[in-house]
């Protein structure tokens, strides 16, 4: 059974998650590096890309491919020890 993980704990480990994703697939890392961890209820992580819009280009990834989401979920499992689902909002 997964241990409980809070949003703050996930935020503290987020750079490690992204580092692992980058080692496996830089394109996938690029899809997630500017996402804000908006919410986490212990199972579903909500990523928010609205802040990235302020940089003048479209950095919204509401339809990120399934393989990229799976890679992110696997990295969170490896780094944090919990299985998650991912929601994205532009």
PyMOL commands that set and color helices and strands:
alter all, ss='L'
color gray80, all
select helices_A, chain A and resi 7-24+26-32+50-55+66-80
alter helices_A, ss='H'
color red, helices_A
select strands_A, chain A and resi 36-40+44-48+85-89
alter strands_A, ss='S'
color yellow, strands_A
deselect
rebuild
show_as cartoon
